[in-house]
Amino acid sequence: MGVCSAFLCLLFLCGALGLTTPPARVRLRCYTCSFAKPCDPVPKECQDDEACGISTGTSGYVLPAPCPGEACRQHPGAGYLSLSKVVPFSHYAGTLLLLLAGIACLRGIGRWTNPQYRQFISILEATHRNHSAENKRQLANYNFDFRSWPVDFHWEEPSSRKESRGGPSRRGVALLRPEPLHRGTADTFLNRVKKLPCQITSYLVAHTLGRRMLYPGSVYLLQKALMPVLLQGQARLVEECNGRRAKLLACDGNEIDTMFVDRRGTAEPQGQKLVICCEGNAGFYEVGCVSTPLEAGYSVLGWNHPGFAGSTGVPFPQNEANAMDVVVQFAIHRLGFQPQDIVVYAWSIGGFTATWAAMCYPDISAVVLDASFDDLVPLALKVMPDSWRALVTRTVRQHLNLNNAEQLCRYQGPVLLIRRTKDEIITTTVPEDIMSNRGNDLLLKLLQFRYPRVMAEDGLRVVRQWLEASSQLEEASVYSRWEVEEDWCLSVLRSYQAEHGPDFPWSVGEDMEAEGRQQLALFLARKHLHNFEATHCTPLPAQHFQMPWHL
């Protein structure tokens, strides 16, 4: 039997055998006559040779009087919380506290006598003092609570952030705010009072049910269930891919857990490009979409949403944008990648942070969105009762506004959308209805902003016909039906770019016949969207991960 087991048995025996201090004999005083008697045993009445002292008047003269018998008991109600009943409970509580203290001491002794644990503590303390690459490499060999991991990068660390007044503050980075629901309404005090119950309800729904439905990966029980898989995936990235883990401190105080795999030293040319991966609502970089660009040979930077695994906080849009901001800053100022060498790749709900980064960092190389959507409201209405329509719309707009299309239209660089033809998550009806896939709306909004003349009524109609194709054969059939001449389309677009510049929106197609606009619309749609015949959660193969088309 070990020392710990022997100690526990001793404590239980002490409690079971009653090896504690016996309760002291106390004296109870009669409520009526103030006569004191020992409480063990409690007398029913005074003995023959005893008398109760009863004072009369103010002279202090005491007359002997017979004891009132049953009156020589405890104060009425004192039996519910008497000293004789409190003392045993104190013994049990003391035994429990002693047991817990003993367990803590034994755990401390066990750790102190373990040479591996003492080596880990020395490495951790050395890393806190000196953030050298060697110390970080040795620390990465241990798995421990990420809260004890030292901060590797601070959001204010870049010198440009300290000198600029327009950068993010501790309240967070800038987001696109939704327009008011009722435009032109006077914002008076009475209207504010009328809106207050709805605003309180929306706040409660968003911070209780809504946030957990939107980001189930932040639920503690789900993380505990996935913890063995996450640890295995993290070990694979560190041991097989030479991944480097780092903790980033965002402007809102949240700590972001990241993993960086550097391929710049390899012979593969893709290694010079960094792919920042934005996971889905239940995805983690340990087992998420980072595997796709890794297999394709790119350098990869993965990160976990606030409240996911090692990252702290809760995944609201403001916190998401704050986390993405410090991740991009870390890639530029610490990892040494230029914005022109950074590609943002997102899966599903990660499209929000990807489009935000594209909007706020317009110099990044490209954006790849896999199984993403244009707006959250239609998808939220799909899973909620119709009677909640007004509440759901208000809650999403005020607290969970994932406006991917609006942010993506602020980006001028190359974009590639990957649509899952059997997607069951971002369709508003059934997976077989491919036209209800919100990826279609994301494409149409992007093309209508960039090429408004081409995407007029004629161009919009033929693109919708092309989007109805659910297989490569049907897609090619629609494309060939309109006899699209790709060389002619390229020459038209390049000549316009040379004459007017690259900034969108373009007025190309303004003086063009309907047939020419239709060819251009189909050509542009095919360049911006690729189909992948799979469901929403099927991992994207490396051969389907391609850089977006650009002139």
FENHUFEN-V631168 format. One record per pair of residues at least 4 apart in sequence whose ideal C-beta (glycine too) atoms are under 6 Angstrom apart, sorted by the first residue. I is the first residue (numbers start at 1). J is the second residue. Records with the same first field share a line. If there is no record, write none. Layout:
I: J ; J
//
This chain:
1: 5 ; 6
4: 106
7: 102
11: 99
13: 17
14: 19
15: 95
20: 91
23: 87
25: 38 ; 40
26: 39 ; 83
27: 36 ; 38
28: 39 ; 74
29: 34 ; 36
30: 34 ; 35 ; 72
31: 75
32: 68 ; 71
33: 52
35: 52
37: 43
45: 67 ; 69
46: 50 ; 67
51: 64
52: 65 ; 67
53: 62
54: 63 ; 65
55: 62
67: 72
74: 78 ; 79
78: 82
111: 117
120: 142
123: 138 ; 139
126: 135
127: 135 ; 139 ; 150
128: 150
140: 238 ; 245
146: 257 ; 310
149: 247
151: 247 ; 249
152: 246 ; 247
153: 157 ; 248 ; 330 ; 334
154: 249
155: 250 ; 251 ; 326
156: 161
158: 329 ; 333
160: 164
161: 167
168: 173 ; 251
170: 251
172: 252 ; 318 ; 322
173: 321 ; 322 ; 325
175: 321
176: 406
178: 397 ; 401
195: 199
202: 394 ; 395 ; 398
204: 208
205: 209 ; 210 ; 395
206: 210 ; 395 ; 399 ; 400
210: 395 ; 400
212: 219
214: 400
215: 281 ; 315
216: 222 ; 282
217: 282 ; 308
218: 307 ; 308 ; 315
226: 230
229: 287
230: 284 ; 286 ; 309
233: 286 ; 287
234: 286
235: 239
236: 240
237: 241 ; 243 ; 259
238: 243
241: 261
243: 259 ; 261
244: 260
245: 259
246: 258
247: 255
248: 256 ; 258 ; 326 ; 330
249: 255
250: 254 ; 256 ; 322 ; 323 ; 326
251: 322
252: 322
254: 306 ; 312 ; 313
255: 312
256: 303 ; 311 ; 323
257: 304 ; 309 ; 310 ; 311
258: 303
259: 285 ; 302
260: 301
261: 300
262: 299
263: 271 ; 299
264: 271 ; 272
266: 271
268: 297
270: 297 ; 298
271: 299
273: 298 ; 341 ; 343
274: 299 ; 301 ; 331 ; 337 ; 342
275: 293 ; 298 ; 300 ; 343 ; 345
276: 301 ; 344
277: 289 ; 290 ; 302 ; 345
278: 346 ; 350 ; 353 ; 354
279: 283 ; 288 ; 350
280: 347 ; 348 ; 349 ; 350
281: 349
283: 288
284: 288 ; 304 ; 308 ; 309
285: 290 ; 302 ; 304
289: 347
290: 294 ; 300 ; 302
292: 540 ; 542 ; 545
293: 298 ; 300 ; 545
294: 300
295: 542
296: 542 ; 545
301: 331
303: 327
304: 308 ; 309 ; 311
305: 315
306: 311 ; 313 ; 315 ; 319 ; 323
307: 313 ; 314 ; 315
313: 319
315: 320
320: 353
321: 356
324: 353 ; 356 ; 357
328: 357 ; 361
329: 333
330: 334
331: 335 ; 337
337: 341 ; 342
339: 361 ; 363 ; 364
340: 365
342: 364 ; 365
343: 365 ; 366
344: 354 ; 357 ; 367
345: 368
346: 350 ; 351 ; 354 ; 369
347: 370
348: 371
350: 354
351: 355 ; 369 ; 372 ; 404
352: 402 ; 404
354: 367
355: 404 ; 407 ; 408
356: 407
357: 361
358: 367 ; 411
359: 407 ; 410 ; 411
362: 412
366: 413 ; 414 ; 547 ; 548
367: 415
368: 416
369: 417
370: 418 ; 540
371: 420 ; 423 ; 536
373: 426 ; 438
374: 404 ; 405 ; 438 ; 441 ; 442 ; 445
376: 380 ; 396 ; 402
377: 393 ; 396
378: 428
380: 392 ; 396
381: 392
382: 428
384: 388 ; 392
388: 392
395: 399
396: 400
397: 401
404: 408
405: 442 ; 445
408: 446
409: 449
412: 504
414: 548 ; 550
415: 548
416: 548
417: 439 ; 443 ; 528 ; 529
418: 530 ; 532
419: 439 ; 529 ; 531
420: 532 ; 534 ; 536
421: 434 ; 470 ; 531 ; 533
422: 431 ; 535
423: 427 ; 437 ; 536
424: 431 ; 535 ; 536
425: 536
426: 438
427: 431 ; 436 ; 437
428: 436
429: 433 ; 436
434: 470
435: 468
440: 467
443: 529
444: 448
447: 451 ; 455 ; 524
448: 455
449: 505
450: 504 ; 505
451: 455 ; 506
452: 505
453: 507 ; 509 ; 510
454: 459 ; 509 ; 517 ; 520 ; 521
455: 459 ; 460 ; 521
458: 514 ; 517 ; 518
459: 517 ; 518 ; 521
462: 518 ; 521 ; 522
463: 521 ; 525
465: 478
466: 478 ; 522 ; 525
469: 474 ; 475 ; 478
479: 484
482: 518 ; 522
484: 519 ; 522 ; 523
489: 520 ; 523
493: 551
494: 551
496: 500 ; 508
497: 502 ; 551
509: 517 ; 520
512: 516 ; 517
527: 549
532: 544
534: 538
540: 544
//
